[in-house]
Amino acid sequence: MNISVDLETIYAELVLDVGRVTLGENSRKKMKDCKLRKKQNESVSRAMCALLNSGGGVIKAEIENEDYSYTKDGIGLDLENSFSNILLFVPEYLDFMQNGNYFLIFVKSWSLNTSGLRITTLSSNLYKRDITSAKVMNATAALEFLKDMKKTRGRLYLRPELLVAKRPRVDIQEENNMKALAGVFFDRTELDRKEKLTFTESTHVEIKNFSTEKLLQRIKEILPQYVSAFANTDGGYLFIGLNEDKEIIGFKAEMSDLDNLEREIEKSIRKMPVHHFCMEKKKINYSCKFLGVYDKGSLCGYVCALRVERFCCAVFAKEPDSWHVKDNRVMQLTRKEWIQFMVEAEPKFSSSYEEVISQINTSLPAPHSWPLLEWQRQRHHCPVSLTDFMIRVMLTS
């Protein structure tokens, strides 16, 4: 991430330099390096998040593409979508301006009154199950989830009605019945190739089928979000080696491959961040096994079966994606800091704003307000003194 605090800026507010950025919808669509486009978007989004959480300021980007014109070319749809994902009403917080070869984004401080949230977050990285999908909780949903966990000091690993195992009944079709059928499947020792399943995907069941060549890579990619989703909901099963037609296919592997896969699954799950509101502070509870798949009596592959129990508190796929400015650096909030800002403590934003301002050699008064940012922006369009501008603000306020 290439974001730095600009200590030599002409602006009186905190300025974050995100480096060179390609701008304009057509130019960004034509970028051959998709990773670079994503990285630029990520840097701008993180800088915006940091300023929103640190009293506001200015994002400065050097324009990469020649002949760019903000009025003719716009910003770029992917960047605009990122702004909209962060802010409910973009114009309330952002203003844009091109100044020669630089593009400036003026960012207001985050407002608790607007959103009900104390900080802005790019992604909570807390997942939940929504019927057949694993979805990341937005900041509002994450806040409610965390407040509930704090209020109840965690929860039982299993809901009371599920503490006693129930035998599935084929004449009853409901959510718990599908989970019970998946449990029976999980307990089997042998499977028949092309056998049809008696259940489908649900809140408690996810089915995947990956090619053998990319098996380990794909499992490592998806595992955190599904483990987080099942653990934060009511537990569930992830089966790998079953196709979309709900047939048993399996994947080919040697015993050494299975041992390595099991180790990698354990490593991935154990490094997932968790936060406890309870006293027990238990680990993520899961079981992993490989079910043999047979074709006419001969072993031809395996199904990876993972059972994840409902967790007592909160399981993150990875650390929350939220940023602030601290000690003249753009830094990611730790999980503990993020949760404190969300549910426990009154916001205490970084003092780096004052630290930065004290290092800027300028005769302007120390700013803490949006009007001064507005004056900085307007003086590039028409000459106006700070005194005259502030008089206008007072007369119109």
C-alpha positions as a LaTeX table, in Angstrom:
\begin{tabular}{lrrr}
\hline
Residue & $x$ (\AA) & $y$ (\AA) & $z$ (\AA) \\
\hline
Met1 & 0.00 & 0.00 & 0.00 \\
Asn2 & 1.54 & 3.27 & $-1.15$ \\
Ile3 & $-0.08$ & 5.94 & 1.06 \\
Ser4 & 1.96 & 8.62 & 2.79 \\
Val5 & 1.23 & 11.76 & 4.80 \\
Asp6 & 2.22 & 14.84 & 2.77 \\
Leu7 & 4.08 & 17.13 & 5.20 \\
Glu8 & 5.00 & 19.69 & 2.54 \\
Thr9 & 1.50 & 20.38 & 1.31 \\
Ile10 & 0.13 & 23.86 & 0.63 \\
Tyr11 & $-3.13$ & 22.75 & 2.21 \\
Ala12 & $-3.84$ & 23.36 & 5.86 \\
Glu13 & $-5.58$ & 20.04 & 6.36 \\
Leu14 & $-4.20$ & 16.54 & 6.67 \\
Val15 & $-3.18$ & 15.39 & 3.16 \\
Leu16 & $-2.65$ & 11.75 & 2.15 \\
Asp17 & $-0.67$ & 11.07 & $-1.02$ \\
Val18 & $-1.77$ & 7.87 & $-2.79$ \\
Gly19 & 0.77 & 8.11 & $-5.63$ \\
Arg20 & 0.00 & 7.76 & $-9.33$ \\
Val21 & $-3.56$ & 6.81 & $-10.32$ \\
Thr22 & $-5.17$ & 6.30 & $-13.73$ \\
Leu23 & $-8.41$ & 8.29 & $-13.90$ \\
Gly24 & $-11.44$ & 8.41 & $-16.21$ \\
Glu25 & $-13.87$ & 5.59 & $-17.02$ \\
Asn26 & $-12.43$ & 4.74 & $-20.45$ \\
Ser27 & $-8.81$ & 4.85 & $-19.32$ \\
Arg28 & $-9.46$ & 2.68 & $-16.27$ \\
Lys29 & $-11.42$ & 0.14 & $-18.33$ \\
Lys30 & $-8.51$ & $-0.09$ & $-20.77$ \\
Met31 & $-5.92$ & $-0.80$ & $-18.07$ \\
Lys32 & $-4.23$ & $-4.09$ & $-18.97$ \\
Asp33 & $-2.94$ & $-4.66$ & $-15.48$ \\
Cys34 & $-6.08$ & $-5.60$ & $-13.52$ \\
Lys35 & $-4.06$ & $-6.05$ & $-10.33$ \\
Leu36 & $-2.74$ & $-2.49$ & $-10.61$ \\
Arg37 & $-6.27$ & $-1.14$ & $-11.12$ \\
Lys38 & $-7.43$ & $-3.02$ & $-8.03$ \\
Lys39 & $-4.41$ & $-1.81$ & $-6.04$ \\
Gln40 & $-5.07$ & 1.84 & $-7.00$ \\
Asn41 & $-8.71$ & 1.49 & $-6.00$ \\
Glu42 & $-7.67$ & $-0.10$ & $-2.72$ \\
Ser43 & $-5.20$ & 2.70 & $-1.92$ \\
Val44 & $-7.76$ & 5.45 & $-2.60$ \\
Ser45 & $-10.43$ & 3.62 & $-0.57$ \\
Arg46 & $-8.11$ & 3.08 & 2.40 \\
Ala47 & $-6.94$ & 6.68 & 2.32 \\
Met48 & $-10.57$ & 7.81 & 2.29 \\
Cys49 & $-11.42$ & 5.52 & 5.20 \\
Ala50 & $-8.40$ & 6.79 & 7.15 \\
Leu51 & $-9.39$ & 10.44 & 6.65 \\
Leu52 & $-13.03$ & 9.82 & 7.52 \\
Asn53 & $-11.86$ & 8.22 & 10.77 \\
Ser54 & $-9.21$ & 10.88 & 11.51 \\
Gly55 & $-10.98$ & 14.21 & 11.26 \\
Gly56 & $-11.12$ & 14.62 & 7.49 \\
Gly57 & $-8.58$ & 15.99 & 5.02 \\
Val58 & $-7.47$ & 15.71 & 1.42 \\
Ile59 & $-6.49$ & 12.77 & $-0.80$ \\
Lys60 & $-3.88$ & 13.75 & $-3.39$ \\
Ala61 & $-3.31$ & 11.55 & $-6.45$ \\
Glu62 & $-0.87$ & 12.20 & $-9.27$ \\
Ile63 & $-2.71$ & 11.63 & $-12.55$ \\
Glu64 & $-1.11$ & 8.76 & $-14.46$ \\
Asn65 & $-2.73$ & 9.19 & $-17.87$ \\
Glu66 & $-1.90$ & 12.14 & $-20.11$ \\
Asp67 & $-4.57$ & 14.51 & $-21.44$ \\
Tyr68 & $-6.90$ & 13.61 & $-18.57$ \\
Ser69 & $-9.71$ & 16.09 & $-17.91$ \\
Tyr70 & $-12.00$ & 15.66 & $-14.92$ \\
Thr71 & $-14.84$ & 17.55 & $-16.61$ \\
Lys72 & $-14.63$ & 15.40 & $-19.76$ \\
Asp73 & $-13.48$ & 12.00 & $-18.48$ \\
Gly74 & $-14.96$ & 11.68 & $-15.00$ \\
Ile75 & $-13.34$ & 9.56 & $-12.30$ \\
Gly76 & $-13.96$ & 5.92 & $-13.16$ \\
Leu77 & $-16.91$ & 3.66 & $-12.34$ \\
Asp78 & $-14.94$ & 1.24 & $-10.16$ \\
Leu79 & $-13.72$ & 4.13 & $-7.97$ \\
Glu80 & $-17.20$ & 5.65 & $-7.83$ \\
Asn81 & $-18.66$ & 2.29 & $-6.76$ \\
Ser82 & $-16.07$ & 2.07 & $-3.99$ \\
Phe83 & $-17.06$ & 5.53 & $-2.76$ \\
Ser84 & $-20.73$ & 4.50 & $-2.76$ \\
Asn85 & $-19.93$ & 1.31 & $-0.84$ \\
Ile86 & $-18.22$ & 3.38 & 1.84 \\
Leu87 & $-20.69$ & 6.28 & 2.01 \\
Leu88 & $-24.47$ & 6.30 & 1.85 \\
Phe89 & $-24.50$ & 9.80 & 0.32 \\
Val90 & $-21.20$ & 10.61 & $-1.39$ \\
Pro91 & $-21.71$ & 14.39 & $-1.95$ \\
Glu92 & $-22.23$ & 14.86 & 1.77 \\
Tyr93 & $-18.66$ & 13.78 & 2.49 \\
Leu94 & $-16.62$ & 14.22 & $-0.70$ \\
Asp95 & $-15.70$ & 16.97 & $-3.14$ \\
Phe96 & $-13.47$ & 16.51 & $-6.19$ \\
Met97 & $-11.09$ & 18.82 & $-8.03$ \\
Gln98 & $-8.36$ & 18.56 & $-10.67$ \\
Asn99 & $-5.41$ & 20.88 & $-10.11$ \\
Gly100 & $-3.00$ & 20.49 & $-13.04$ \\
Asn101 & $-1.54$ & 17.00 & $-12.93$ \\
Tyr102 & $-3.03$ & 16.22 & $-9.53$ \\
Phe103 & $-6.49$ & 15.02 & $-8.56$ \\
Leu104 & $-7.76$ & 16.07 & $-5.15$ \\
Ile105 & $-10.53$ & 14.53 & $-3.08$ \\
Phe106 & $-11.69$ & 16.65 & $-0.15$ \\
Val107 & $-12.96$ & 14.40 & 2.64 \\
Lys108 & $-15.14$ & 15.44 & 5.57 \\
Ser109 & $-14.85$ & 13.86 & 9.00 \\
Trp110 & $-17.10$ & 10.86 & 9.66 \\
Ser111 & $-20.40$ & 11.77 & 11.30 \\
Leu112 & $-22.04$ & 9.57 & 13.91 \\
Asn113 & $-25.35$ & 11.38 & 13.36 \\
Thr114 & $-25.49$ & 10.40 & 9.68 \\
Ser115 & $-24.91$ & 6.65 & 9.99 \\
Gly116 & $-25.29$ & 5.71 & 13.65 \\
Leu117 & $-21.82$ & 4.13 & 13.40 \\
Arg118 & $-18.82$ & 5.57 & 15.20 \\
Ile119 & $-16.32$ & 4.76 & 12.46 \\
Thr120 & $-16.34$ & 3.84 & 8.81 \\
Thr121 & $-15.29$ & 0.36 & 7.72 \\
Leu122 & $-14.40$ & $-1.00$ & 4.30 \\
Ser123 & $-15.26$ & $-4.56$ & 5.34 \\
Ser124 & $-16.11$ & $-6.10$ & 8.68 \\
Asn125 & $-14.83$ & $-9.50$ & 7.43 \\
Leu126 & $-17.49$ & $-11.04$ & 9.67 \\
Tyr127 & $-19.54$ & $-13.53$ & 7.63 \\
Lys128 & $-22.97$ & $-15.05$ & 8.15 \\
Arg129 & $-25.15$ & $-17.60$ & 6.36 \\
Asp130 & $-28.11$ & $-16.23$ & 4.41 \\
Ile131 & $-29.94$ & $-19.38$ & 3.32 \\
Thr132 & $-27.51$ & $-20.83$ & 0.71 \\
Ser133 & $-24.95$ & $-18.00$ & 0.69 \\
Ala134 & $-22.04$ & $-16.89$ & 2.87 \\
Lys135 & $-22.27$ & $-13.10$ & 3.04 \\
Val136 & $-20.07$ & $-10.55$ & 4.73 \\
Met137 & $-21.92$ & $-8.45$ & 7.31 \\
Asn138 & $-22.07$ & $-4.77$ & 6.47 \\
Ala139 & $-21.07$ & $-2.38$ & 9.25 \\
Thr140 & $-24.64$ & $-2.01$ & 10.53 \\
Ala141 & $-25.24$ & $-5.77$ & 10.68 \\
Ala142 & $-21.82$ & $-6.29$ & 12.28 \\
Leu143 & $-22.66$ & $-3.70$ & 14.95 \\
Glu144 & $-25.93$ & $-5.46$ & 15.83 \\
Phe145 & $-24.19$ & $-8.85$ & 15.89 \\
Leu146 & $-21.39$ & $-7.59$ & 18.16 \\
Lys147 & $-23.78$ & $-5.73$ & 20.46 \\
Asp148 & $-25.83$ & $-8.90$ & 20.84 \\
Met149 & $-22.69$ & $-10.92$ & 21.63 \\
Lys150 & $-21.61$ & $-8.33$ & 24.20 \\
Lys151 & $-25.05$ & $-8.21$ & 25.81 \\
Thr152 & $-25.36$ & $-11.99$ & 26.15 \\
Arg153 & $-21.64$ & $-12.52$ & 26.87 \\
Gly154 & $-21.42$ & $-15.01$ & 24.05 \\
Arg155 & $-23.77$ & $-17.89$ & 23.41 \\
Leu156 & $-24.04$ & $-21.68$ & 23.57 \\
Tyr157 & $-22.17$ & $-23.61$ & 20.91 \\
Leu158 & $-25.49$ & $-25.17$ & 19.91 \\
Arg159 & $-29.01$ & $-23.84$ & 20.11 \\
Pro160 & $-30.98$ & $-25.52$ & 22.94 \\
Glu161 & $-33.31$ & $-27.36$ & 20.56 \\
Leu162 & $-30.32$ & $-28.89$ & 18.74 \\
Leu163 & $-28.50$ & $-30.18$ & 21.80 \\
Val164 & $-30.27$ & $-33.52$ & 21.43 \\
Ala165 & $-29.56$ & $-35.17$ & 18.08 \\
Lys166 & $-32.66$ & $-35.98$ & 16.10 \\
Arg167 & $-33.03$ & $-38.69$ & 13.47 \\
Pro168 & $-34.01$ & $-37.11$ & 10.13 \\
Arg169 & $-37.50$ & $-37.91$ & 8.86 \\
Val170 & $-37.99$ & $-38.18$ & 5.11 \\
Asp171 & $-41.62$ & $-37.06$ & 5.39 \\
Ile172 & $-40.64$ & $-33.71$ & 6.96 \\
Gln173 & $-38.87$ & $-31.13$ & 4.83 \\
Glu174 & $-37.47$ & $-28.21$ & 6.81 \\
Glu175 & $-34.13$ & $-26.54$ & 7.52 \\
Asn176 & $-33.19$ & $-28.67$ & 10.52 \\
Asn177 & $-34.09$ & $-31.82$ & 8.59 \\
Met178 & $-31.55$ & $-30.92$ & 5.87 \\
Lys179 & $-28.89$ & $-30.34$ & 8.51 \\
Ala180 & $-29.65$ & $-33.73$ & 10.04 \\
Leu181 & $-29.41$ & $-35.43$ & 6.63 \\
Ala182 & $-26.05$ & $-33.73$ & 6.06 \\
Gly183 & $-24.96$ & $-35.04$ & 9.45 \\
Val184 & $-25.85$ & $-38.60$ & 8.45 \\
Phe185 & $-23.85$ & $-38.14$ & 5.23 \\
Phe186 & $-20.88$ & $-36.79$ & 7.22 \\
Asp187 & $-20.85$ & $-39.93$ & 9.40 \\
Arg188 & $-20.61$ & $-42.33$ & 6.46 \\
Thr189 & $-17.35$ & $-44.12$ & 5.71 \\
Glu190 & $-17.92$ & $-45.07$ & 2.06 \\
Leu191 & $-19.64$ & $-43.28$ & $-0.83$ \\
Asp192 & $-20.67$ & $-44.47$ & $-4.28$ \\
Arg193 & $-19.63$ & $-42.43$ & $-7.30$ \\
Lys194 & $-22.55$ & $-40.69$ & $-9.05$ \\
Glu195 & $-24.78$ & $-41.39$ & $-6.04$ \\
Lys196 & $-27.46$ & $-38.72$ & $-5.60$ \\
Leu197 & $-27.61$ & $-36.72$ & $-2.38$ \\
Thr198 & $-30.74$ & $-36.72$ & $-0.22$ \\
Phe199 & $-30.22$ & $-33.04$ & 0.72 \\
Thr200 & $-29.24$ & $-29.77$ & $-0.95$ \\
Glu201 & $-27.49$ & $-26.53$ & $-0.02$ \\
Ser202 & $-29.10$ & $-24.63$ & 2.84 \\
Thr203 & $-28.25$ & $-22.40$ & 5.77 \\
His204 & $-26.26$ & $-25.30$ & 7.20 \\
Val205 & $-24.85$ & $-26.91$ & 4.03 \\
Glu206 & $-22.45$ & $-25.74$ & 1.32 \\
Ile207 & $-21.42$ & $-27.92$ & $-1.64$ \\
Lys208 & $-18.32$ & $-27.37$ & $-3.80$ \\
Asn209 & $-16.51$ & $-29.22$ & $-6.57$ \\
Phe210 & $-12.95$ & $-28.23$ & $-7.51$ \\
Ser211 & $-10.51$ & $-29.69$ & $-9.99$ \\
Thr212 & $-7.74$ & $-31.76$ & $-8.44$ \\
Glu213 & $-5.03$ & $-29.46$ & $-9.85$ \\
Lys214 & $-6.27$ & $-26.39$ & $-7.96$ \\
Leu215 & $-7.87$ & $-28.16$ & $-5.01$ \\
Leu216 & $-5.59$ & $-26.88$ & $-2.24$ \\
Gln217 & $-5.50$ & $-23.33$ & $-3.62$ \\
Arg218 & $-9.28$ & $-23.08$ & $-3.94$ \\
Ile219 & $-9.94$ & $-24.57$ & $-0.50$ \\
Lys220 & $-7.56$ & $-22.07$ & 1.11 \\
Glu221 & $-9.30$ & $-19.23$ & $-0.76$ \\
Ile222 & $-12.85$ & $-20.06$ & 0.33 \\
Leu223 & $-12.30$ & $-21.65$ & 3.73 \\
Pro224 & $-12.13$ & $-18.52$ & 5.95 \\
Gln225 & $-15.42$ & $-17.04$ & 4.72 \\
Tyr226 & $-17.36$ & $-20.32$ & 5.03 \\
Val227 & $-15.93$ & $-21.17$ & 8.45 \\
Ser228 & $-16.73$ & $-17.63$ & 9.64 \\
Ala229 & $-20.26$ & $-17.82$ & 8.21 \\
Phe230 & $-21.10$ & $-21.20$ & 9.74 \\
Ala231 & $-19.49$ & $-20.36$ & 13.10 \\
Asn232 & $-21.32$ & $-17.02$ & 13.35 \\
Thr233 & $-24.69$ & $-18.57$ & 12.44 \\
Asp234 & $-25.68$ & $-22.03$ & 13.63 \\
Gly235 & $-22.83$ & $-24.21$ & 12.42 \\
Gly236 & $-22.89$ & $-26.34$ & 9.31 \\
Tyr237 & $-21.16$ & $-28.54$ & 6.75 \\
Leu238 & $-18.86$ & $-27.85$ & 3.83 \\
Phe239 & $-18.58$ & $-30.75$ & 1.36 \\
Ile240 & $-15.98$ & $-30.64$ & $-1.43$ \\
Gly241 & $-16.29$ & $-33.18$ & $-4.22$ \\
Leu242 & $-20.04$ & $-32.96$ & $-4.96$ \\
Asn243 & $-21.26$ & $-31.42$ & $-8.21$ \\
Glu244 & $-24.14$ & $-29.01$ & $-8.95$ \\
Asp245 & $-26.42$ & $-31.91$ & $-9.82$ \\
Lys246 & $-25.97$ & $-33.11$ & $-6.22$ \\
Glu247 & $-23.96$ & $-36.14$ & $-7.34$ \\
Ile248 & $-20.93$ & $-37.59$ & $-5.60$ \\
Ile249 & $-17.89$ & $-37.05$ & $-7.82$ \\
Gly250 & $-14.90$ & $-36.84$ & $-5.49$ \\
Phe251 & $-11.34$ & $-35.80$ & $-6.28$ \\
Lys252 & $-8.23$ & $-37.92$ & $-6.80$ \\
Ala253 & $-5.54$ & $-37.80$ & $-4.13$ \\
Glu254 & $-2.82$ & $-39.86$ & $-2.49$ \\
Met255 & $-2.74$ & $-40.36$ & 1.27 \\
Ser256 & 0.15 & $-37.88$ & 1.50 \\
Asp257 & $-2.01$ & $-35.32$ & $-0.33$ \\
Leu258 & $-4.82$ & $-35.81$ & 2.17 \\
Asp259 & $-2.43$ & $-35.40$ & 5.11 \\
Asn260 & $-1.10$ & $-32.17$ & 3.62 \\
Leu261 & $-4.63$ & $-30.91$ & 2.90 \\
Glu262 & $-5.74$ & $-31.62$ & 6.46 \\
Arg263 & $-2.72$ & $-29.75$ & 7.85 \\
Glu264 & $-3.41$ & $-26.74$ & 5.61 \\
Ile265 & $-7.08$ & $-26.69$ & 6.63 \\
Glu266 & $-6.10$ & $-26.73$ & 10.30 \\
Lys267 & $-3.50$ & $-24.00$ & 9.75 \\
Ser268 & $-6.02$ & $-21.78$ & 7.94 \\
Ile269 & $-8.70$ & $-22.19$ & 10.60 \\
Arg270 & $-6.36$ & $-21.70$ & 13.56 \\
Lys271 & $-5.05$ & $-18.39$ & 12.23 \\
Met272 & $-8.56$ & $-16.95$ & 11.74 \\
Pro273 & $-9.16$ & $-14.00$ & 14.12 \\
Val274 & $-11.74$ & $-14.45$ & 16.87 \\
His275 & $-13.05$ & $-12.09$ & 19.54 \\
His276 & $-14.51$ & $-13.28$ & 22.81 \\
Phe277 & $-17.15$ & $-11.65$ & 24.98 \\
Cys278 & $-17.39$ & $-14.78$ & 27.16 \\
Met279 & $-15.11$ & $-16.16$ & 29.87 \\
Glu280 & $-14.38$ & $-19.56$ & 28.30 \\
Lys281 & $-12.46$ & $-18.20$ & 25.28 \\
Lys282 & $-12.66$ & $-21.48$ & 23.36 \\
Lys283 & $-11.19$ & $-22.14$ & 19.93 \\
Ile284 & $-13.13$ & $-22.72$ & 16.71 \\
Asn285 & $-14.60$ & $-26.21$ & 16.99 \\
Tyr286 & $-14.52$ & $-28.21$ & 13.75 \\
Ser287 & $-14.08$ & $-31.74$ & 12.38 \\
Cys288 & $-12.44$ & $-32.64$ & 9.08 \\
Lys289 & $-12.54$ & $-36.03$ & 7.36 \\
Phe290 & $-12.10$ & $-37.53$ & 3.93 \\
Leu291 & $-14.80$ & $-39.93$ & 2.73 \\
Gly292 & $-13.73$ & $-42.59$ & 0.23 \\
Val293 & $-15.58$ & $-42.60$ & $-3.11$ \\
Tyr294 & $-15.95$ & $-46.00$ & $-4.80$ \\
Asp295 & $-16.81$ & $-46.94$ & $-8.36$ \\
Lys296 & $-17.92$ & $-50.57$ & $-8.69$ \\
Gly297 & $-16.08$ & $-51.46$ & $-5.50$ \\
Ser298 & $-12.81$ & $-49.70$ & $-6.39$ \\
Leu299 & $-11.58$ & $-46.57$ & $-4.61$ \\
Cys300 & $-11.54$ & $-43.73$ & $-7.15$ \\
Gly301 & $-11.40$ & $-40.55$ & $-5.06$ \\
Tyr302 & $-12.39$ & $-38.69$ & $-1.93$ \\
Val303 & $-14.90$ & $-36.15$ & $-0.65$ \\
Cys304 & $-13.59$ & $-33.59$ & 1.84 \\
Ala305 & $-16.16$ & $-33.15$ & 4.62 \\
Leu306 & $-15.85$ & $-30.30$ & 7.10 \\
Arg307 & $-18.21$ & $-29.78$ & 10.02 \\
Val308 & $-18.06$ & $-26.40$ & 11.77 \\
Glu309 & $-19.81$ & $-25.92$ & 15.11 \\
Arg310 & $-21.62$ & $-22.76$ & 16.11 \\
Phe311 & $-19.08$ & $-20.51$ & 17.83 \\
Cys312 & $-19.57$ & $-18.88$ & 21.21 \\
Cys313 & $-18.66$ & $-15.35$ & 20.05 \\
Ala314 & $-17.33$ & $-13.74$ & 16.82 \\
Val315 & $-15.22$ & $-15.35$ & 14.08 \\
Phe316 & $-13.60$ & $-13.16$ & 11.41 \\
Ala317 & $-12.44$ & $-14.41$ & 8.02 \\
Lys318 & $-9.55$ & $-11.95$ & 8.48 \\
Glu319 & $-8.91$ & $-8.73$ & 10.38 \\
Pro320 & $-11.53$ & $-5.97$ & 9.95 \\
Asp321 & $-10.68$ & $-3.63$ & 7.08 \\
Ser322 & $-10.78$ & $-0.20$ & 8.73 \\
Trp323 & $-8.07$ & 2.51 & 8.75 \\
His324 & $-6.96$ & 5.66 & 10.54 \\
Val325 & $-3.95$ & 7.98 & 10.69 \\
Lys326 & $-1.65$ & 7.45 & 13.65 \\
Asp327 & 1.91 & 8.69 & 14.23 \\
Asn328 & 1.99 & 10.23 & 10.73 \\
Arg329 & 1.14 & 6.86 & 9.18 \\
Val330 & $-1.96$ & 5.31 & 7.67 \\
Met331 & $-2.57$ & 2.24 & 9.80 \\
Gln332 & $-5.15$ & $-0.52$ & 9.95 \\
Leu333 & $-7.19$ & $-0.61$ & 13.13 \\
Thr334 & $-6.49$ & $-3.71$ & 15.18 \\
Arg335 & $-9.42$ & $-6.02$ & 15.79 \\
Lys336 & $-9.56$ & $-4.91$ & 19.43 \\
Glu337 & $-9.51$ & $-1.20$ & 18.48 \\
Trp338 & $-12.18$ & $-1.74$ & 15.85 \\
Ile339 & $-14.52$ & $-3.56$ & 18.23 \\
Gln340 & $-13.98$ & $-0.91$ & 20.92 \\
Phe341 & $-14.90$ & 1.84 & 18.45 \\
Met342 & $-17.92$ & $-0.16$ & 17.29 \\
Val343 & $-19.50$ & $-1.25$ & 20.57 \\
Glu344 & $-17.52$ & $-0.37$ & 23.67 \\
Ala345 & $-15.86$ & 3.04 & 23.82 \\
Glu346 & $-16.54$ & 6.57 & 22.70 \\
Pro347 & $-14.49$ & 7.40 & 19.61 \\
Lys348 & $-11.03$ & 8.79 & 20.31 \\
Phe349 & $-9.60$ & 9.54 & 16.93 \\
Ser350 & $-5.91$ & 9.85 & 16.24 \\
Ser351 & $-4.09$ & 12.97 & 17.36 \\
Ser352 & $-1.90$ & 12.74 & 14.26 \\
Tyr353 & $-3.92$ & 15.51 & 12.62 \\
Glu354 & $-2.54$ & 18.02 & 15.12 \\
Glu355 & 0.92 & 16.46 & 14.82 \\
Val356 & 0.89 & 16.84 & 11.06 \\
Ile357 & $-0.45$ & 20.40 & 11.12 \\
Ser358 & 2.28 & 21.46 & 13.52 \\
Gln359 & 4.87 & 20.36 & 10.96 \\
Ile360 & 3.38 & 22.28 & 8.05 \\
Asn361 & 5.03 & 25.65 & 7.44 \\
Thr362 & 2.00 & 27.81 & 6.76 \\
Ser363 & 0.62 & 31.10 & 7.93 \\
Leu364 & $-2.96$ & 29.85 & 7.79 \\
Pro365 & $-4.84$ & 29.38 & 11.06 \\
Ala366 & $-5.08$ & 25.82 & 12.32 \\
Pro367 & $-8.19$ & 24.36 & 10.65 \\
His368 & $-10.70$ & 21.89 & 11.95 \\
Ser369 & $-13.58$ & 22.73 & 9.70 \\
Trp370 & $-15.03$ & 21.97 & 6.32 \\
Pro371 & $-15.32$ & 25.71 & 5.38 \\
Leu372 & $-11.52$ & 25.99 & 5.31 \\
Leu373 & $-11.27$ & 22.99 & 3.03 \\
Glu374 & $-13.89$ & 24.63 & 0.82 \\
Trp375 & $-11.85$ & 27.85 & 0.71 \\
Gln376 & $-8.77$ & 25.84 & $-0.27$ \\
Arg377 & $-10.75$ & 24.30 & $-3.12$ \\
Gln378 & $-12.40$ & 27.51 & $-4.33$ \\
Arg379 & $-9.25$ & 29.61 & $-4.40$ \\
His380 & $-8.00$ & 27.51 & $-7.31$ \\
His381 & $-11.01$ & 28.61 & $-9.35$ \\
Cys382 & $-11.24$ & 32.29 & $-8.42$ \\
Pro383 & $-9.11$ & 34.57 & $-6.22$ \\
Val384 & $-10.72$ & 35.06 & $-2.81$ \\
Ser385 & $-9.11$ & 35.81 & 0.51 \\
Leu386 & $-9.66$ & 33.57 & 3.51 \\
Thr387 & $-11.17$ & 36.52 & 5.41 \\
Asp388 & $-13.70$ & 37.25 & 2.67 \\
Phe389 & $-14.60$ & 33.60 & 2.38 \\
Met390 & $-15.14$ & 33.13 & 6.12 \\
Ile391 & $-17.35$ & 36.27 & 6.16 \\
Arg392 & $-19.51$ & 34.65 & 3.46 \\
Val393 & $-19.73$ & 31.45 & 5.52 \\
Met394 & $-20.84$ & 33.35 & 8.63 \\
Leu395 & $-23.41$ & 35.35 & 6.68 \\
Thr396 & $-24.93$ & 32.22 & 5.14 \\
Ser397 & $-24.82$ & 30.05 & 8.27 \\
\hline
\end{tabular}
